[in-house]
Amino acid sequence: MEAAVVGLRWVQYAASFVLTGGALFALYALPARGPSSAAALAWPRQVLAGSAAILVLATALGLLAQTAVVAGSLSAALDPTTLASVLTDMAMGPSSVARGVCAALALGLLLGVRPGVPAWVASSSLGAVATASLAWMGHGAATEGAGALVHLAADLAHLAAAAVWTGAIVFFLILARFADSTDADGLEVFHGALAGFSGVGSALVAVLLATGLINSGFLVGVAGLPSLLATLYGRLLLLKLLVFVAMLVLAAANRLRLTPALRGGLDDPGRSAAAIVALRKSLALEAGAALAVLALVAWLGRLAPISSL
């Protein structure tokens, strides 16, 4: 059951991040109108609606699985009294309800409202609330004392930056999947989105690094540094950092080498085809690394941090 809890936490992170970051991507990276706009393309709404639906299901199952861990068995978790106690007395209860409601509202909106800027704004806002609620599923909202608000604020900012980046990676990967070297207009849009994200990406990395250091200060601390290799929590944290560095290397390659290569090949279908293939591979690796980071975060959230040992 513990493995199911970790797995469902991972799904909730991924789905809420794609919902939030993907809807924002449709606003700032794709054209506002025309055949290449998010409203004209079929897949942005499908991806966002799918993410919202997955988040609804994963949140419900995750709450049930965590209740089963607390209660000692799945049958005990199905007891209305036990569920009511979790919903009212534990932080994961109200946060799960908030996350599930936001995901359900986003799903209804995406299925029932015409695609466009209002739908993307509303979906990203609901996704942002769902993403913020994840802070109460981990260590961010568990700190007590004078630094509690600082830790919570850092965790919320960390989640927000990670959501924007993850959603962008997924949408870039889909754009690369549909990119056609003979479609000059589509390639212009693809290149414009890649080039335009460079500034956003730099800001996101800065936020992730700063908030990551703050969170590590609370969860590890200077005194806990010698225990990084001696504890499971520390080893998983180091692995997360290594995968994050790999993401930074891939993102830098996209920005400094592959995006300029696509720009240089816009007038040459042969060169642009090679650039598209390279971008597909790089973005697939970056997406895989992002999912690995989220899996590690889901696992770390179930372990006692080094500072508490």
VODOKOL-640394 format. One record per residue: x, y, z of N, C-alpha, C in turn; residue in three letters; residue number from 1. Coordinates in pm, whole numbers, always signed. Layout:
<recs>
REC      nu      nv      nw     cau     cav     caw      cu      cv      cw  rest   nr
REC       X       Y       Z       X       Y       Z       X       Y       Z   ALA  NUM
...
</recs>
This chain:
<recs>
REC      nu      nv      nw     cau     cav     caw      cu      cv      cw  rest   nr
REC     +82    -121      +0      +0      +0      +0     +86    +127      +0   MET    1
REC    +201    +120     +67    +291    +235     +68    +341    +267     -73   GLU    2
REC    +370    +161    -149    +414    +182    -288    +303    +248    -369   ALA    3
REC    +178    +209    -343     +64    +269    -414     +52    +417    -378   ALA    4
REC     +76    +450    -252     +70    +590    -210    +173    +673    -285   VAL    5
REC    +296    +623    -292    +403    +695    -362    +369    +708    -510   VAL    6
REC    +322    +600    -571    +287    +604    -712    +177    +703    -742   GLY    7
REC     +75    +706    -658     -36    +799    -680      +4    +943    -652   LEU    8
REC     +95    +963    -560    +150   +1098    -537    +223   +1144    -662   ARG    9
REC    +301   +1056    -722    +375   +1087    -844    +279   +1128    -956   TRP   10
REC    +171   +1053    -972     +72   +1085   -1076      +9   +1221   -1049   VAL   11
REC     -20   +1250    -923     -81   +1379    -890     +15   +1496    -920   GLN   12
REC    +141   +1479    -888    +239   +1583    -922    +241   +1606   -1073   TYR   13
REC    +255   +1497   -1148    +267   +1509   -1293    +142   +1570   -1355   ALA   14
REC     +25   +1523   -1316    -100   +1571   -1376    -126   +1718   -1342   ALA   15
REC    -104   +1756   -1218    -128   +1895   -1180     -28   +1989   -1247   SER   16
REC     +96   +1944   -1263    +197   +2027   -1328    +165   +2047   -1476   PHE   17
REC    +122   +1941   -1544     +88   +1954   -1686     -35   +2044   -1702   VAL   18
REC    -133   +2029   -1615    -252   +2113   -1622    -215   +2260   -1603   LEU   19
REC    -134   +2289   -1504     -95   +2428   -1475      -2   +2484   -1582   THR   20
REC    +111   +2417   -1600    +212   +2466   -1694    +169   +2460   -1838   GLY   21
REC     +90   +2358   -1873     +42   +2348   -2010     -54   +2458   -2047   GLY   22
REC    -148   +2488   -1957    -244   +2595   -1984    -173   +2730   -1994   ALA   23
REC     -73   +2752   -1909      +5   +2876   -1919     +83   +2881   -2050   LEU   24
REC    +137   +2768   -2092    +211   +2762   -2217    +122   +2804   -2335   PHE   25
REC      -2   +2760   -2331     -97   +2797   -2437    -118   +2948   -2442   ALA   26
REC     -99   +3014   -2328    -118   +3159   -2322      +4   +3237   -2369   LEU   27
REC    +124   +3199   -2322    +241   +3284   -2348    +330   +3236   -2462   TYR   28
REC    +318   +3110   -2503    +412   +3058   -2602    +352   +3035   -2739   ALA   29
REC    +222   +3013   -2747    +158   +2987   -2876     +86   +3112   -2926   LEU   30
REC     +66   +3124   -3057      -2   +3243   -3111    -142   +3260   -3052   PRO   31
REC    -184   +3383   -3038    -317   +3412   -2983    -428   +3372   -3079   ALA   32
REC    -398   +3370   -3207    -498   +3334   -3308    -429   +3273   -3428   ARG   33
REC    -508   +3216   -3517    -453   +3155   -3636    -450   +3004   -3626   GLY   34
REC    -408   +2935   -3731    -411   +2788   -3733    -316   +2721   -3635   PRO   35
REC    -216   +2796   -3587    -121   +2738   -3492    -149   +2780   -3349   SER   36
REC    -260   +2847   -3325    -295   +2887   -3188    -344   +2766   -3110   SER   37
REC    -338   +2774   -2979    -383   +2664   -2895    -532   +2638   -2914   ALA   38
REC    -608   +2744   -2943    -753   +2728   -2963    -784   +2654   -3092   ALA   39
REC    -701   +2672   -3194    -725   +2607   -3323    -677   +2463   -3325   ALA   40
REC    -575   +2434   -3247    -522   +2298   -3241    -609   +2213   -3149   LEU   41
REC    -625   +2086   -3183    -710   +1999   -3102    -640   +1948   -2977   ALA   42
REC    -509   +1923   -2987    -441   +1852   -2880    -423   +1929   -2750   TRP   43
REC    -407   +2063   -2748    -390   +2128   -2617    -507   +2103   -2523   PRO   44
REC    -628   +2117   -2574    -743   +2092   -2486    -749   +1945   -2445   ARG   45
REC    -715   +1854   -2537    -718   +1712   -2504    -617   +1677   -2396   GLN   46
REC    -497   +1733   -2408    -393   +1705   -2308    -432   +1762   -2172   VAL   47
REC    -483   +1884   -2171    -520   +1948   -2045    -640   +1877   -1981   LEU   48
REC    -739   +1842   -2061    -855   +1771   -2007    -814   +1633   -1956   ALA   49
REC    -725   +1566   -2028    -677   +1436   -1982    -602   +1448   -1850   GLY   50
REC    -521   +1552   -1837    -448   +1573   -1713    -543   +1599   -1597   SER   51
REC    -647   +1680   -1622    -745   +1709   -1518    -819   +1583   -1476   ALA   52
REC    -858   +1500   -1573    -928   +1376   -1541    -840   +1281   -1461   ALA   53
REC    -715   +1270   -1502    -621   +1184   -1428    -601   +1235   -1286   ILE   54
REC    -595   +1368   -1271    -576   +1427   -1139    -695   +1399   -1048   LEU   55
REC    -817   +1406   -1102    -936   +1375   -1022    -926   +1232    -969   VAL   56
REC    -899   +1138   -1059    -893    +997   -1020    -778    +969    -925   LEU   57
REC    -659   +1022    -956    -542    +995    -872    -558   +1056    -733   ALA   58
REC    -623   +1172    -725    -646   +1235    -595    -737   +1151    -508   THR   59
REC    -846   +1101    -567    -940   +1018    -491    -873    +889    -445   ALA   60
REC    -803    +823    -537    -736    +698    -501    -621    +723    -403   LEU   61
REC    -552    +836    -420    -443    +868    -330    -492    +891    -187   GLY   62
REC    -605    +962    -174    -662    +985     -41    -702    +852     +23   LEU   63
REC    -761    +764     -58    -801    +634      -6    -680    +552     +36   LEU   64
REC    -575    +553     -46    -455    +475     -14    -386    +528    +112   ALA   65
REC    -376    +660    +123    -313    +717    +242    -396    +691    +367   GLN   66
REC    -528    +693    +352    -615    +660    +465    -596    +515    +507   THR   67
REC    -576    +426    +408    -554    +286    +438    -424    +267    +516   ALA   68
REC    -321    +343    +481    -194    +335    +554    -214    +381    +698   VAL   69
REC    -287    +491    +714    -312    +544    +848    -398    +448    +930   VAL   70
REC    -502    +393    +867    -597    +308    +939    -547    +166    +956   ALA   71
REC    -450    +125    +874    -395      -9    +888    -441    -109    +786   GLY   72
REC    -548     -77    +712    -597    -168    +610    -691     -93    +516   SER   73
REC    -712    -151    +397    -802     -89    +300    -946     -94    +348   LEU   74
REC    -985    -203    +412   -1122    -213    +462   -1150    -108    +568   SER   75
REC   -1051     -82    +653   -1069     +21    +756   -1077    +159    +693   ALA   76
REC   -1006    +179    +582   -1009    +309    +515   -1144    +339    +454   ALA   77
REC   -1221    +235    +424   -1354    +253    +365   -1461    +284    +469   LEU   78
REC   -1424    +278    +594   -1517    +312    +702   -1545    +462    +698   ASP   79
REC   -1672    +503    +686   -1706    +646    +677   -1651    +727    +794   PRO   80
REC   -1646    +667    +911   -1595    +739   +1028   -1446    +769   +1012   THR   81
REC   -1372    +670    +962   -1228    +689    +940   -1203    +795    +834   THR   82
REC   -1277    +787    +724   -1261    +885    +617   -1294   +1026    +667   LEU   83
REC   -1401   +1038    +745   -1440   +1168    +798   -1331   +1225    +888   ALA   84
REC   -1268   +1137    +966   -1161   +1182   +1055   -1041   +1234    +975   SER   85
REC   -1006   +1162    +868    -893   +1204    +784    -924   +1338    +716   VAL   86
REC   -1048   +1352    +670   -1087   +1473    +599   -1090   +1597    +689   LEU   87
REC   -1113   +1575    +815   -1127   +1690    +906   -1007   +1712    +997   THR   88
REC    -935   +1604   +1029    -830   +1615   +1130    -688   +1612   +1075   ASP   89
REC    -671   +1577    +947    -537   +1567    +890    -525   +1661    +771   MET   90
REC    -407   +1721    +754    -388   +1820    +647    -411   +1761    +508   ALA   91
REC    -380   +1633    +491    -395   +1574    +358    -542   +1565    +316   MET   92
REC    -635   +1565    +413    -776   +1556    +380    -828   +1679    +306   GLY   93
REC    -826   +1797    +371    -872   +1918    +302    -793   +1950    +176   PRO   94
REC    -661   +1924    +176    -581   +1954     +57    -621   +1862     -58   SER   95
REC    -653   +1738     -28    -698   +1646    -133    -832   +1689    -189   SER   96
REC    -922   +1731    -102   -1053   +1778    -147   -1036   +1900    -238   VAL   97
REC    -953   +1995    -196    -930   +2115    -277    -872   +2079    -412   ALA   98
REC    -777   +1986    -412    -713   +1944    -538    -814   +1874    -629   ARG   99
REC    -893   +1785    -573    -991   +1714    -653   -1099   +1805    -709   GLY  100
REC   -1145   +1900    -629   -1248   +1993    -675   -1194   +2081    -788   VAL  101
REC   -1072   +2133    -770   -1011   +2217    -874    -994   +2138   -1005   CYS  102
REC    -949   +2013    -993    -931   +1930   -1112   -1064   +1902   -1180   ALA  103
REC   -1167   +1875   -1102   -1299   +1848   -1159   -1355   +1972   -1228   ALA  104
REC   -1337   +2088   -1166   -1384   +2213   -1228   -1309   +2240   -1359   LEU  105
REC   -1178   +2217   -1357   -1099   +2237   -1479   -1143   +2141   -1588   ALA  106
REC   -1172   +2018   -1552   -1217   +1920   -1651   -1349   +1962   -1713   LEU  107
REC   -1444   +2003   -1628   -1572   +2050   -1679   -1558   +2171   -1769   GLY  108
REC   -1470   +2261   -1730   -1446   +2382   -1808   -1387   +2349   -1945   LEU  109
REC   -1287   +2262   -1945   -1218   +2228   -2070   -1309   +2151   -2166   LEU  110
REC   -1400   +2074   -2111   -1491   +1997   -2196   -1613   +2078   -2240   LEU  111
REC   -1650   +2177   -2159   -1775   +2246   -2186   -1764   +2387   -2241   GLY  112
REC   -1644   +2444   -2235   -1626   +2582   -2279   -1540   +2584   -2405   VAL  113
REC   -1567   +2676   -2493   -1491   +2688   -2617   -1344   +2719   -2586   ARG  114
REC   -1251   +2651   -2653   -1109   +2678   -2628   -1075   +2823   -2659   PRO  115
REC    -990   +2880   -2578    -948   +3018   -2597    -885   +3072   -2472   GLY  116
REC    -848   +3198   -2477    -778   +3261   -2365    -853   +3246   -2232   VAL  117
REC    -984   +3274   -2225   -1053   +3257   -2096   -1041   +3115   -2041   PRO  118
REC   -1050   +3015   -2128   -1040   +2877   -2083    -900   +2846   -2032   ALA  119
REC    -797   +2898   -2101    -660   +2872   -2057    -631   +2943   -1925   TRP  120
REC    -680   +3066   -1909    -659   +3139   -1785    -725   +3067   -1668   VAL  121
REC    -850   +3026   -1688    -922   +2957   -1581    -858   +2822   -1549   ALA  122
REC    -817   +2749   -1652    -756   +2618   -1630    -624   +2630   -1556   SER  123
REC    -541   +2727   -1597    -413   +2746   -1529    -433   +2790   -1385   SER  124
REC    -534   +2872   -1360    -561   +2918   -1223    -606   +2802   -1134   SER  125
REC    -697   +2720   -1186    -742   +2604   -1109    -626   +2505   -1090   LEU  126
REC    -545   +2489   -1194    -429   +2402   -1181    -330   +2454   -1080   GLY  127
REC    -315   +2587   -1073    -222   +2647    -977    -266   +2619    -833   ALA  128
REC    -397   +2628    -809    -448   +2597    -675    -425   +2449    -642   VAL  129
REC    -452   +2363    -741    -429   +2219    -721    -282   +2192    -693   ALA  130
REC    -194   +2260    -767     -50   +2243    -747      -9   +2293    -608   THR  131
REC     -62   +2407    -567     -29   +2461    -435     -72   +2366    -324   ALA  132
REC    -184   +2296    -344    -233   +2205    -240    -137   +2089    -216   SER  133
REC     -49   +2063    -311     +49   +1955    -295    +147   +1984    -182   LEU  134
REC    +161   +2111    -144    +251   +2146     -34    +207   +2079     +96   ALA  135
REC     +76   +2055    +107     +22   +1991    +228     +27   +1839    +218   TRP  136
REC     +85   +1788    +108    +102   +1645     +90    +245   +1604    +123   MET  137
REC    +332   +1704    +144    +472   +1675    +173    +518   +1744    +299   GLY  138
REC    +645   +1788    +299    +703   +1847    +421    +688   +1998    +426   HIS  139
REC    +648   +2061    +315    +646   +2206    +310    +556   +2271    +413   GLY  140
REC    +441   +2209    +440    +346   +2267    +534    +358   +2207    +674   ALA  141
REC    +458   +2120    +694    +470   +2051    +824    +563   +2121    +921   ALA  142
REC    +640   +2219    +873    +735   +2288    +960    +660   +2373   +1063   THR  143
REC    +708   +2371   +1184    +648   +2450   +1291    +750   +2553   +1341   GLU  144
REC    +700   +2655   +1406    +789   +2754   +1464    +805   +2876   +1377   GLY  145
REC    +912   +2953   +1404    +932   +3083   +1339    +951   +3072   +1189   ALA  146
REC   +1010   +2962   +1142   +1038   +2951    +999    +928   +2884    +918   GLY  147
REC    +814   +2856    +980    +710   +2781    +912    +661   +2850    +785   ALA  148
REC    +634   +2980    +794    +582   +3053    +678    +687   +3065    +568   LEU  149
REC    +813   +3080    +607    +921   +3088    +508    +932   +2956    +432   VAL  150
REC    +928   +2846    +505    +937   +2715    +440    +817   +2691    +348   HIS  151
REC    +698   +2723    +394    +579   +2703    +314    +583   +2789    +188   LEU  152
REC    +624   +2917    +203    +632   +3006     +87    +733   +2954     -14   ALA  153
REC    +848   +2907     +35    +950   +2853     -55    +899   +2729    -127   ALA  154
REC    +828   +2644     -56    +776   +2522    -117    +671   +2554    -222   ASP  155
REC    +585   +2651    -194    +483   +2691    -292    +547   +2748    -418   LEU  156
REC    +649   +2832    -400    +720   +2888    -516    +793   +2778    -594   ALA  157
REC    +849   +2683    -523    +918   +2571    -587    +821   +2489    -671   HIS  158
REC    +705   +2461    -616    +602   +2385    -688    +556   +2461    -812   LEU  159
REC    +535   +2592    -797    +487   +2672    -909    +588   +2672   -1024   ALA  160
REC    +715   +2694    -992    +819   +2696   -1095    +832   +2560   -1163   ALA  161
REC    +827   +2454   -1083    +836   +2318   -1139    +718   +2288   -1231   ALA  162
REC    +599   +2337   -1194    +481   +2314   -1276    +491   +2384   -1411   ALA  163
REC    +538   +2508   -1410    +552   +2583   -1535    +653   +2515   -1627   VAL  164
REC    +765   +2472   -1570    +868   +2406   -1650    +819   +2271   -1705   TRP  165
REC    +760   +2190   -1618    +714   +2057   -1660    +607   +2067   -1768   THR  166
REC    +511   +2156   -1749    +407   +2173   -1849    +464   +2217   -1983   GLY  167
REC    +563   +2306   -1979    +628   +2353   -2102    +700   +2239   -2173   ALA  168
REC    +770   +2153   -2097    +842   +2041   -2158    +744   +1950   -2231   ILE  169
REC    +633   +1918   -2168    +534   +1830   -2230    +477   +1892   -2357   VAL  170
REC    +446   +2021   -2354    +390   +2086   -2472    +496   +2101   -2582   PHE  171
REC    +620   +2128   -2544    +727   +2132   -2644    +744   +1995   -2711   PHE  172
REC    +736   +1890   -2631    +752   +1755   -2684    +641   +1724   -2785   LEU  173
REC    +520   +1767   -2756    +409   +1744   -2850    +426   +1830   -2974   ILE  174
REC    +469   +1954   -2957    +496   +2040   -3073    +602   +1976   -3163   LEU  175
REC    +706   +1920   -3102    +811   +1854   -3180    +756   +1731   -3251   ALA  176
REC    +666   +1661   -3184    +607   +1540   -3245    +530   +1575   -3372   ARG  177
REC    +461   +1688   -3373    +380   +1726   -3489    +455   +1817   -3586   PHE  178
REC    +578   +1856   -3553    +654   +1947   -3640    +682   +1880   -3774   ALA  179
REC    +669   +1957   -3881    +689   +1907   -4017    +788   +2000   -4087   ASP  180
REC    +895   +1944   -4138    +998   +2027   -4201    +948   +2099   -4325   SER  181
REC    +834   +2056   -4380    +779   +2122   -4500    +677   +2230   -4464   THR  182
REC    +645   +2242   -4335    +548   +2342   -4290    +624   +2462   -4232   ASP  183
REC    +650   +2560   -4316    +731   +2674   -4275    +664   +2752   -4162   ALA  184
REC    +532   +2775   -4172    +462   +2851   -4068    +466   +2778   -3935   ASP  185
REC    +442   +2646   -3938    +445   +2567   -3815    +583   +2568   -3750   GLY  186
REC    +688   +2561   -3833    +823   +2564   -3780    +857   +2700   -3719   LEU  187
REC    +805   +2806   -3779    +825   +2940   -3723    +764   +2948   -3584   GLU  188
REC    +644   +2891   -3569    +576   +2892   -3438    +656   +2809   -3338   VAL  189
REC    +701   +2691   -3381    +780   +2603   -3295    +908   +2672   -3250   PHE  190
REC    +979   +2731   -3346   +1104   +2800   -3312   +1076   +2921   -3222   HIS  191
REC    +970   +2995   -3253    +938   +3111   -3171    +908   +3073   -3027   GLY  192
REC    +838   +2960   -3009    +807   +2914   -2873    +935   +2874   -2800   ALA  193
REC   +1024   +2803   -2869   +1150   +2762   -2808   +1235   +2883   -2771   LEU  194
REC   +1249   +2977   -2864   +1332   +3095   -2839   +1271   +3183   -2731   ALA  195
REC   +1139   +3196   -2732   +1073   +3280   -2634   +1078   +3224   -2494   GLY  196
REC   +1093   +3092   -2482   +1094   +3030   -2349   +1227   +3048   -2278   PHE  197
REC   +1330   +3091   -2350   +1463   +3099   -2288   +1464   +3190   -2166   SER  198
REC   +1400   +3306   -2176   +1396   +3396   -2062   +1313   +3340   -1949   GLY  199
REC   +1198   +3282   -1983   +1112   +3219   -1882   +1187   +3105   -1814   VAL  200
REC   +1255   +3025   -1895   +1328   +2912   -1839   +1437   +2954   -1742   GLY  201
REC   +1509   +3060   -1776   +1615   +3109   -1686   +1556   +3154   -1552   SER  202
REC   +1443   +3222   -1557   +1378   +3267   -1433   +1332   +3147   -1350   ALA  203
REC   +1279   +3045   -1417   +1232   +2926   -1346   +1347   +2855   -1277   LEU  204
REC   +1461   +2843   -1345   +1577   +2778   -1286   +1624   +2855   -1163   VAL  205
REC   +1625   +2988   -1173   +1666   +3070   -1059   +1575   +3048    -939   ALA  206
REC   +1445   +3044    -964   +1348   +3020    -856   +1367   +2881    -796   VAL  207
REC   +1384   +2780    -882   +1401   +2643    -834   +1527   +2629    -749   LEU  208
REC   +1635   +2692    -792   +1760   +2683    -716   +1747   +2754    -581   LEU  209
REC   +1691   +2875    -582   +1679   +2952    -457   +1587   +2882    -358   ALA  210
REC   +1469   +2841    -404   +1374   +2776    -314   +1421   +2637    -274   THR  211
REC   +1495   +2571    -364   +1550   +2440    -328   +1650   +2450    -215   GLY  212
REC   +1731   +2555    -218   +1827   +2577    -109   +1756   +2605     +23   LEU  213
REC   +1648   +2686     +15   +1572   +2716    +138   +1510   +2589    +194   ILE  214
REC   +1447   +2511    +106   +1384   +2387    +152   +1487   +2291    +211   ASN  215
REC   +1603   +2282    +145   +1708   +2194    +196   +1758   +2240    +333   SER  216
REC   +1759   +2371    +353   +1799   +2423    +483   +1708   +2375    +594   GLY  217
REC   +1579   +2367    +563   +1484   +2319    +664   +1484   +2167    +677   PHE  218
REC   +1501   +2096    +567   +1486   +1950    +568   +1617   +1876    +593   LEU  219
REC   +1729   +1941    +566   +1859   +1879    +588   +1940   +1959    +690   VAL  220
REC   +1963   +2087    +657   +2041   +2172    +746   +2190   +2144    +735   GLY  221
REC   +2267   +2238    +783   +2413   +2222    +778   +2455   +2100    +860   VAL  222
REC   +2391   +2082    +974   +2429   +1968   +1060   +2397   +1835    +996   ALA  223
REC   +2303   +1834    +901   +2264   +1708    +840   +2342   +1670    +717   GLY  224
REC   +2431   +1758    +670   +2507   +1729    +548   +2587   +1600    +557   LEU  225
REC   +2653   +1570    +670   +2728   +1443    +677   +2640   +1319    +665   PRO  226
REC   +2510   +1335    +685   +2419   +1220    +681   +2357   +1198    +543   SER  227
REC   +2395   +1278    +445   +2334   +1265    +313   +2354   +1126    +254   LEU  228
REC   +2475   +1075    +263   +2503    +942    +207   +2465    +829    +301   LEU  229
REC   +2441    +860    +426   +2414    +756    +526   +2266    +726    +540   ALA  230
REC   +2180    +807    +482   +2036    +787    +497   +1972    +771    +360   THR  231
REC   +1861    +699    +355   +1787    +683    +230   +1738    +818    +180   LEU  232
REC   +1690    +901    +272   +1643   +1034    +233   +1756   +1112    +165   TYR  233
REC   +1874   +1109    +224   +1986   +1183    +168   +2028   +1130     +32   GLY  234
REC   +2031    +999     +16   +2071    +942    -113   +1969    +975    -223   ARG  235
REC   +1842    +968    -188   +1739   +1004    -287   +1747   +1152    -322   LEU  236
REC   +1775   +1236    -224   +1788   +1379    -249   +1906   +1407    -343   LEU  237
REC   +2017   +1340    -320   +2133   +1357    -408   +2102   +1308    -549   LEU  238
REC   +2029   +1198    -560   +1990   +1148    -692   +1898   +1248    -762   LEU  239
REC   +1808   +1307    -687   +1720   +1409    -744   +1802   +1526    -799   LYS  240
REC   +1903   +1568    -725   +1987   +1679    -770   +2063   +1642    -897   LEU  241
REC   +2111   +1519    -906   +2182   +1474   -1025   +2091   +1475   -1148   LEU  242
REC   +1968   +1428   -1131   +1874   +1427   -1243   +1837   +1570   -1282   VAL  243
REC   +1824   +1657   -1182   +1795   +1797   -1210   +1908   +1862   -1290   PHE  244
REC   +2031   +1829   -1254   +2145   +1882   -1330   +2140   +1832   -1474   VAL  245
REC   +2101   +1707   -1492   +2088   +1653   -1628   +1982   +1731   -1706   ALA  246
REC   +1874   +1768   -1639   +1772   +1850   -1704   +1828   +1986   -1746   MET  247
REC   +1910   +2044   -1660   +1971   +2173   -1692   +2062   +2161   -1814   LEU  248
REC   +2137   +2052   -1822   +2227   +2031   -1936   +2146   +2016   -2065   VAL  249
REC   +2038   +1939   -2059   +1954   +1921   -2177   +1888   +2053   -2218   LEU  250
REC   +1840   +2129   -2119   +1777   +2257   -2149   +1877   +2353   -2212   ALA  251
REC   +2000   +2351   -2162   +2105   +2438   -2218   +2137   +2398   -2362   ALA  252
REC   +2140   +2267   -2388   +2166   +2220   -2524   +2054   +2264   -2619   ALA  253
REC   +1930   +2256   -2569   +1817   +2299   -2652   +1828   +2448   -2686   ASN  254
REC   +1865   +2525   -2585   +1868   +2671   -2603   +1987   +2716   -2687   ARG  255
REC   +2104   +2659   -2662   +2227   +2710   -2723   +2263   +2641   -2855   LEU  256
REC   +2216   +2519   -2874   +2257   +2447   -2995   +2141   +2407   -3084   ARG  257
REC   +2039   +2342   -3026   +1933   +2285   -3110   +1834   +2390   -3160   LEU  258
REC   +1799   +2488   -3077   +1708   +2593   -3123   +1771   +2678   -3233   THR  259
REC   +1898   +2722   -3218   +1962   +2792   -3331   +1971   +2707   -3457   PRO  260
REC   +1991   +2576   -3439   +1998   +2487   -3555   +1864   +2485   -3628   ALA  261
REC   +1755   +2485   -3552   +1624   +2489   -3615   +1603   +2622   -3686   LEU  262
REC   +1647   +2730   -3625   +1638   +2862   -3689   +1714   +2863   -3822   ARG  263
REC   +1833   +2806   -3822   +1914   +2804   -3943   +1858   +2715   -4052   GLY  264
REC   +1771   +2621   -4012   +1716   +2530   -4111   +1575   +2563   -4155   GLY  265
REC   +1522   +2677   -4115   +1384   +2712   -4151   +1365   +2722   -4302   LEU  266
REC   +1468   +2761   -4372   +1458   +2773   -4517   +1515   +2653   -4591   ASP  267
REC   +1554   +2552   -4516   +1613   +2432   -4577   +1547   +2310   -4513   ASP  268
REC   +1449   +2246   -4581   +1378   +2131   -4523   +1471   +2020   -4476   PRO  269
REC   +1582   +2000   -4545   +1674   +1895   -4503   +1737   +1923   -4369   GLY  270
REC   +1784   +2044   -4350   +1845   +2083   -4222   +1742   +2091   -4110   ARG  271
REC   +1624   +2141   -4142   +1521   +2153   -4039   +1473   +2015   -3993   SER  272
REC   +1468   +1919   -4085   +1428   +1783   -4048   +1525   +1724   -3946   ALA  273
REC   +1656   +1744   -3969   +1756   +1694   -3874   +1744   +1764   -3740   ALA  274
REC   +1718   +1895   -3742   +1702   +1970   -3617   +1580   +1922   -3539   ALA  275
REC   +1472   +1892   -3610   +1350   +1844   -3543   +1375   +1710   -3476   ILE  276
REC   +1444   +1620   -3545   +1475   +1488   -3488   +1559   +1504   -3361   VAL  277
REC   +1659   +1591   -3366   +1744   +1613   -3249   +1664   +1672   -3133   ALA  278
REC   +1574   +1765   -3164   +1492   +1825   -3058   +1396   +1723   -2999   LEU  279
REC   +1341   +1636   -3081   +1252   +1533   -3028   +1324   +1444   -2928   ARG  280
REC   +1446   +1404   -2962   +1523   +1318   -2872   +1557   +1391   -2743   LYS  281
REC   +1602   +1516   -2755   +1641   +1592   -2637   +1522   +1619   -2546   SER  282
REC   +1409   +1657   -2605   +1290   +1686   -2526   +1234   +1560   -2461   LEU  283
REC   +1244   +1447   -2530   +1199   +1321   -2470   +1284   +1287   -2348   ALA  284
REC   +1415   +1308   -2359   +1503   +1283   -2245   +1472   +1379   -2130   LEU  285
REC   +1447   +1505   -2163   +1416   +1604   -2059   +1285   +1571   -1991   GLU  286
REC   +1185   +1526   -2068   +1057   +1488   -2009   +1075   +1366   -1919   ALA  287
REC   +1155   +1270   -1963   +1180   +1153   -1879   +1250   +1190   -1749   GLY  288
REC   +1345   +1283   -1759   +1415   +1329   -1639   +1319   +1401   -1545   ALA  289
REC   +1228   +1482   -1601   +1130   +1552   -1518   +1041   +1453   -1444   ALA  290
REC    +997   +1348   -1513    +914   +1247   -1448    +992   +1173   -1339   LEU  291
REC   +1121   +1150   -1363   +1204   +1085   -1261   +1217   +1173   -1137   ALA  292
REC   +1235   +1304   -1158   +1243   +1397   -1044   +1113   +1393    -964   VAL  293
REC   +1000   +1394   -1034    +871   +1392    -965    +852   +1262    -888   LEU  294
REC    +900   +1151    -943    +891   +1024    -871    +974   +1028    -743   ALA  295
REC   +1093   +1088    -752   +1178   +1100    -634   +1116   +1192    -530   LEU  296
REC   +1054   +1301    -576    +986   +1393    -484    +871   +1322    -413   VAL  297
REC    +795   +1241    -489    +684   +1167    -429    +734   +1072    -322   ALA  298
REC    +849   +1009    -346    +907    +916    -250    +963    +991    -129   TRP  299
REC   +1036   +1099    -156   +1095   +1176     -46    +990   +1229     +50   LEU  300
REC    +873   +1264      -4    +767   +1318     +80    +711   +1219    +180   GLY  301
REC    +742   +1091    +160    +695    +986    +252    +802    +946    +352   ARG  302
REC    +920   +1007    +342   +1030    +974    +433   +1054   +1087    +532   LEU  303
REC   +1102   +1053    +648   +1137   +1155    +747   +1261   +1229    +700   ALA  304
REC   +1257   +1363    +695   +1375   +1439    +652   +1489   +1425    +752   PRO  305
REC   +1609   +1452    +705   +1729   +1436    +790   +1722   +1525    +913   ILE  306
REC   +1663   +1643    +898   +1658   +1737   +1012   +1572   +1685   +1126   SER  307
REC   +1487   +1587   +1100   +1400   +1535   +1205   +1459   +1414   +1276   SER  308
REC   +1573   +1365   +1225   +1634   +1244   +1283   +1719   +1277   +1403   LEU  309
</recs>
